[in-house]
Amino acid sequence: MTLKSFGVSAVLLVAATASASAQVANGRFQIGACTTHPLETVVRLENNVLTFYESVCTLANPVPVDGTDGYSYVGNCAGEGEEWTANMFLIPLQDGQVMRMIRDGIVVDYNRCTP
């Protein structure tokens, strides 16, 4: 499972008009339980850089997503010998213990892990 398997663009329709107030905090996140394996399920966020198993995306142009505490970003990504642009949404849930990522219409929740 690589970044490309999740797609490279996202679509999110938001009807609410409340303004966003927080971004996902730096950290290590994983799909499911926090373990050391499989590495394909781990993502790290550090100073607007998302690091996946075989890919890296530098996040730019944060725009608040109305009705959430999240932001949409343009990700300048590279991995497996390729470069691409990915539109993605990062939304903190459960007091920052979950990072919801939406790309290409796919919603994935990552649990915050201790370092």
C-alpha angles and dihedrals in degrees: 000000000000136000090265091059088065093052135244105258138043137209122200126169113204122187099176121094104204114123123245120245110179142041130213108275123236115271150099117295132184139187106246122346119005106252135137093254146092092033090196089075096054127094127178125204116199123163095331094317120116114201118197130179095278103001143061128204125192108208120222140167100033112203121184115246107226115241094021140069088241138101136215117231141187107232119206099206138188134179144127090027095304137101127208144154119249128192110212142166123219115194124179114222135181094025091310095309091115128044113203112204121192119193129156090355091302117125117206125177117208120196118225111247130198113250 
